[in-house]
């Protein structure tokens, strides 16, 4: 763990001009006037981590929008992570949603003796292999339907659709029976010790498999494996990590996959980890134009200016999160779209949860579907 001086230097926090552009664009600050990225930076520089921790650092979505607008190029996201690691070491943590159950599940998965039955979701029409150059990293999707059955989002259909799409491209991927959570949420909650246990387990299992390419349908999994796992491994990994949209775009360009066009009007929710973290903007849009043609349109806040779905790491899911989600769904409807397409299972869950509220405004309601599911159902034989 870096000390305060190293953290301020590494993130460029001392370069803060106190202009407030970060706070002006922050979706949390716009919903909650008690929160300010600027104050977290100023607190870190003036009083170290202890002072920054007083500035509601757990409320941050780590979406990265503030860094996009910062004229001093300060890495707010990394600074927040460092402050949270310090806070977690001191016994603090954010307000965990769902009774802390999801965080406990992640920590249970660090046990070397854990026995799982992770492959029941595979149906007879899906082809997987015990040896392949490709490995599908499923992530925590198999657990979500049990937690969020009332939302009827059918998360496992994303996993099945992913394998179906890989099969359509002539690939029978490996799926690990002893894969664990990627650790994304623990990493961003400051629980580095348990994150590293999960990372080391997954790195070892993937390496043992001999896979050359790891495909994920989860942007958080893709960002964690690609950006955070090398920190644990002490260097580069012996496999490439790609998000499903990157893989599909490549296959479509090669003519391996083709899709029937849907006549609906659609728009897209850029996941923070896929967009601002990994820089993947064009590939999902190429797919969406292939699926919807001229019926696809971007929201006013899109690509690197996209607004987060309002909740991160299953923390602080309250009135301010709901305000962010409601505003985002209104923006989706403002495009004239009938359908909001997501490429992140958590975006889909959070939006479905927001619309379940009895007081949710009708003018913000919109059908939400996952891109993998739409693509799999639109495959041309």
C-alpha positions in Angstrom: 0.0 0.0 0.0 1.4 3.4 -1.0 1.8 6.0 1.7 0.1 9.4 1.4 3.0 11.2 -0.2 3.4 8.4 -2.9 -0.3 8.4 -3.6 -0.6 12.1 -4.0 2.4 12.0 -6.4 1.2 9.0 -8.3 -2.3 10.4 -8.9 -1.2 14.0 -9.6 -3.5 15.2 -6.8 -1.2 18.1 -6.0 -1.8 19.6 -9.4 -5.4 20.3 -8.5 -6.5 23.8 -9.7 -9.5 23.8 -7.4 -11.6 24.6 -10.5 -14.4 22.2 -9.5 -15.0 20.8 -13.0 -14.8 17.3 -11.5 -17.6 18.1 -9.1 -19.7 19.8 -11.8 -19.7 16.7 -13.9 -19.9 14.0 -11.2 -23.3 12.2 -11.2 -23.2 11.7 -7.5 -22.4 15.3 -6.7 -25.3 16.3 -9.0 -27.7 14.1 -7.0 -26.1 14.7 -3.6 -24.7 18.2 -2.8 -22.8 16.7 0.2 -20.4 14.9 -2.1 -17.5 16.5 -4.0 -14.5 14.9 -5.8 -12.7 18.2 -5.5 -13.0 18.1 -1.7 -11.6 14.5 -1.6 -8.5 15.7 -3.6 -8.1 18.8 -1.5 -8.5 16.8 1.7 -5.9 14.3 0.5 -3.3 17.0 -0.3 -3.9 19.1 2.9 -4.6 16.3 5.5 -3.7 13.0 3.9 -5.9 9.9 3.7 -7.4 10.6 7.1 -8.8 13.9 5.9 -9.9 12.5 2.6 -11.8 9.8 4.4 -14.0 12.4 6.0 -15.3 13.5 2.5 -17.7 10.6 1.8 -15.2 8.7 -0.3 -17.5 5.6 -0.2 -20.1 7.5 -2.2 -17.9 7.7 -5.2 -18.9 5.4 -8.1 -15.3 5.2 -9.4 -16.9 5.8 -12.8 -14.0 7.9 -14.0 -16.1 10.8 -15.5 -14.3 13.3 -13.3 -10.9 12.4 -14.7 -12.3 12.9 -18.3 -13.0 16.5 -17.4 -10.0 17.3 -15.2 -7.6 19.9 -16.8 -4.8 18.7 -14.6 -5.2 15.0 -15.5 -5.7 13.9 -11.9 -6.4 10.2 -11.4 -9.4 10.5 -9.1 -10.3 6.9 -9.4 -6.9 5.6 -8.3 -6.9 8.1 -5.4 -10.3 6.9 -4.2 -9.0 3.3 -4.3 -6.0 4.2 -2.3 -8.1 6.1 0.3 -10.4 3.1 0.6 -7.6 0.6 1.1 -6.5 2.8 4.0 -10.0 3.0 5.3 -10.5 -0.7 5.0 -7.3 -1.3 6.9 -8.7 0.8 9.7 -11.9 -1.3 9.9 -14.1 1.0 7.8 -16.3 0.1 4.8 -19.0 1.6 2.7 -22.7 1.0 3.2 -23.2 -2.4 1.6 -26.5 -3.1 -0.2 -28.4 -6.4 0.2 -27.3 -6.9 3.7 -23.7 -7.4 2.8 -24.6 -10.8 1.3 -22.8 -10.3 -2.0 -19.6 -9.1 -0.3 -19.7 -12.2 2.0 -20.2 -14.5 -1.0 -17.0 -13.0 -2.6 -15.1 -13.6 0.6 -16.4 -17.1 0.9 -15.0 -17.8 -2.6 -11.5 -17.1 -1.3 -11.5 -20.5 0.5 -9.2 -23.0 -1.1 -11.5 -25.8 0.1 -14.6 -24.3 -1.5 -16.6 -26.8 -3.6 -18.8 -25.3 -6.3 -21.3 -26.6 -8.8 -20.9 -23.8 -11.4 -21.9 -25.5 -14.6 -25.6 -26.4 -14.1 -26.6 -23.4 -16.3 -25.2 -25.1 -19.4 -27.8 -26.6 -21.6 -27.4 -29.5 -24.0 -27.3 -27.3 -27.1 -24.3 -25.5 -25.9 -20.9 -26.9 -26.8 -17.9 -26.5 -24.5 -14.5 -28.2 -24.6 -12.0 -29.4 -22.0 -9.2 -28.0 -24.2 -9.5 -24.9 -26.3 -7.6 -21.7 -27.1 -10.6 -19.8 -25.8 -11.9 -19.7 -22.3 -15.2 -18.1 -21.2 -14.8 -16.4 -17.8 -18.3 -16.4 -16.5 -17.9 -14.4 -13.4 -20.7 -14.1 -10.7 -23.6 -14.3 -13.2 -24.6 -17.8 -12.0 -25.4 -16.3 -8.6 -27.3 -13.2 -9.6 -30.6 -14.9 -10.6 -30.9 -16.3 -7.1 -30.4 -12.9 -5.5 -32.5 -10.9 -8.0 -35.2 -13.3 -9.0 -37.9 -10.7 -8.3 -36.4 -8.4 -11.0 -36.8 -11.1 -13.7 -33.6 -10.1 -15.5 -32.6 -13.7 -16.3 -28.9 -13.1 -15.9 -28.0 -16.7 -16.9 -29.3 -16.1 -20.3 -26.3 -13.7 -20.8 -24.0 -16.6 -20.1 -25.9 -19.0 -22.4 -26.0 -16.4 -25.1 -22.3 -15.9 -24.9 -21.5 -19.6 -25.4 -24.1 -19.7 -28.2 -22.3 -16.8 -30.0 -18.9 -18.4 -29.5 -20.3 -21.7 -30.9 -21.7 -19.8 -33.9 -18.2 -18.5 -34.6 -16.9 -22.1 -34.6 -15.5 -22.0 -31.1 -16.1 -24.5 -28.3 -14.7 -22.6 -25.3 -13.5 -23.9 -22.0 -15.6 -23.0 -18.9 -13.8 -23.5 -15.6 -15.7 -25.6 -13.0 -13.7 -24.0 -10.2 -13.6 -20.4 -11.3 -14.1 -17.8 -8.6 -15.4 -14.2 -8.5 -13.0 -11.9 -10.3 -12.8 -9.7 -7.1 -13.8 -6.4 -8.8 -16.0 -5.3 -6.0 -13.6 -6.2 -3.2 -10.8 -4.3 -5.1 -12.8 -1.1 -5.3 -14.0 -1.5 -1.7 -10.4 -1.5 -0.5 -10.3 -5.2 0.5 -7.0 -5.9 -1.4 -6.1 -8.9 0.7 -9.2 -10.9 -0.3 -9.1 -9.5 -3.9 -5.5 -10.9 -4.3 -6.6 -14.3 -3.0 -9.3 -14.5 -5.7 -6.9 -13.1 -8.4 -4.2 -15.6 -7.6 -6.7 -18.5 -7.8 -8.1 -17.4 -11.1 -4.8 -16.6 -12.7 -3.5 -20.1 -11.7 -6.6 -21.9 -13.1 -6.6 -20.0 -16.4 -2.9 -20.5 -16.8 -3.2 -24.2 -16.1 -6.0 -24.4 -18.8 -3.6 -23.3 -21.5 -6.1 -20.8 -22.9 -4.7 -18.1 -25.1 -7.8 -15.8 -25.0 -10.2 -15.2 -22.2 -13.6 -13.8 -23.2 -15.8 -12.2 -20.7 -19.4 -11.0 -21.0 -18.9 -8.7 -18.0 -17.1 -5.4 -18.4 -16.0 -5.4 -14.7 -14.5 -8.8 -15.2 -12.7 -7.7 -18.4 -11.3 -4.6 -16.7 -10.3 -6.5 -13.6 -8.5 -9.3 -15.4 -6.9 -7.0 -17.9 -5.9 -4.1 -15.7 -5.8 -5.3 -12.1 -4.6 -8.9 -12.3 -1.2 -8.0 -13.8 -0.6 -6.0 -10.5 -1.0 -9.3 -8.6 1.0 -11.3 -11.1 3.8 -8.8 -11.0 3.8 -8.4 -14.8 2.0 -9.4 -17.9 -0.4 -12.4 -18.0 0.1 -15.5 -20.2 -3.3 -14.9 -21.9 -5.2 -12.1 -23.6 -8.4 -10.7 -22.2 -11.2 -9.4 -24.4 -14.8 -8.4 -23.8 -17.5 -10.2 -25.8 -18.3 -7.1 -27.8 -14.7 -6.9 -29.0 -14.7 -10.6 -30.0 -18.1 -10.3 -31.8 -17.0 -7.1 -33.7 -13.9 -9.0 -35.0 -16.0 -12.0 -36.1 -18.6 -9.7 -37.8 -15.8 -7.9 -39.7 -14.4 -11.3 -40.8 -17.9 -12.3 -42.0 -18.0 -15.2 -39.6 -21.2 -13.9 -37.8 -24.2 -12.1 -39.3 -27.3 -10.8 -37.6 -30.9 -10.2 -38.6 -32.0 -6.6 -38.1 -34.5 -5.7 -35.4 -37.1 -3.1 -36.3 -37.0 -1.4 -32.9 -35.5 1.9 -32.0 -32.6 1.4 -29.6 -30.0 3.3 -27.6 -27.0 2.0 -25.6 -25.7 2.3 -22.0 -21.9 2.6 -22.1 -20.6 0.6 -19.1 -17.9 2.6 -17.2 -15.4 -0.3 -17.1 -15.9 -1.1 -20.8 -15.8 2.5 -22.0 -13.6 4.8 -19.8 -11.5 2.0 -18.3 -10.9 -0.1 -21.4 -11.6 2.4 -24.2 -14.1 0.1 -25.9 -16.7 2.4 -27.6 -16.9 1.5 -31.3 -17.2 -2.3 -31.1 -20.6 -2.4 -29.3 -21.9 0.3 -31.6 -20.8 -1.6 -34.7 -22.9 -4.5 -33.3 -25.8 -2.3 -32.5 -25.9 -0.8 -36.0 -25.8 -4.3 -37.3 -28.8 -5.2 -35.2 -30.8 -2.1 -35.5 -29.5 -0.2 -38.5 -30.7 3.4 -38.6 -32.9 2.6 -35.6 -29.9 2.9 -33.3 -29.0 6.3 -31.8 -26.7 7.5 -29.0 -27.9 9.3 -25.9 -26.7 12.9 -25.4 -24.3 11.7 -22.7 -22.5 8.8 -24.4 -19.1 7.3 -25.0 -16.6 8.9 -22.6 -19.3 11.3 -21.4 -21.7 8.5 -20.5 -23.4 8.6 -17.1 -22.9 5.6 -14.8 -25.9 3.3 -13.9 -25.8 4.8 -10.4 -24.4 2.0 -8.2 -21.0 0.4 -7.9 -19.7 -2.6 -6.0 -23.2 -3.2 -4.4 -22.6 -0.2 -2.1 -24.6 2.9 -1.3 -27.7 2.0 -3.2 -30.1 4.6 -1.9 -32.0 7.7 -2.8 -29.1 9.3 -4.7 -28.4 6.2 -6.8 -32.1 6.1 -7.7 -32.0 9.7 -8.7 -29.0 9.0 -11.1 -30.8 5.9 -12.5 -34.1 7.8 -13.1 -32.3 10.6 -14.9 -30.4 8.2 -17.0 -33.5 6.3 -18.0 -35.2 9.6 -18.9 -32.3 10.4 -21.1 -32.6 7.0 -22.8 -36.3 7.7 -23.5 -35.5 11.2 -24.8 -33.8 9.6 -27.8 -37.2 8.2 -28.9 -35.9 4.7 -28.3 -38.1 1.7 -27.3 -35.1 -0.3 -26.0 -32.1 0.5 -23.8 -29.3 -2.0 -24.6 -26.7 -2.8 -21.9 -23.5 -4.8 -22.1 -23.1 -5.1 -18.3 -25.3 -7.4 -16.2 -25.1 -5.0 -13.2 -26.4 -2.1 -15.3 -29.3 -4.2 -16.3 -30.0 -5.2 -12.6 -29.7 -1.6 -11.4 -32.1 -0.2 -14.0 -34.6 -3.0 -13.5 -34.5 -2.4 -9.7 -35.0 1.4 -10.2 -38.1 0.8 -12.4 -39.6 -1.6 -9.8 -40.1 1.3 -7.5 -43.9 2.1 -7.3 -43.1 5.8 -7.5 -40.9 5.5 -10.6 -42.1 8.0 -13.2 -43.8 6.5 -16.3 -42.0 8.9 -18.7 -38.7 7.2 -17.7 -39.8 3.6 -18.2 -38.1 1.7 -21.0 -37.4 -1.9 -21.9 -33.8 -3.0 -21.0 -32.1 -5.9 -22.8 -28.6 -7.3 -22.8 -26.5 -7.0 -26.0 -25.3 -10.6 -25.9 -28.9 -11.9 -25.5 -30.1 -9.7 -28.4 -27.2 -10.8 -30.6 -27.6 -14.5 -29.9 -31.4 -14.3 -30.7 -30.7 -12.5 -33.9 -28.0 -14.8 -35.4 -28.4 -15.6 -39.1 -27.8 -19.3 -39.8 
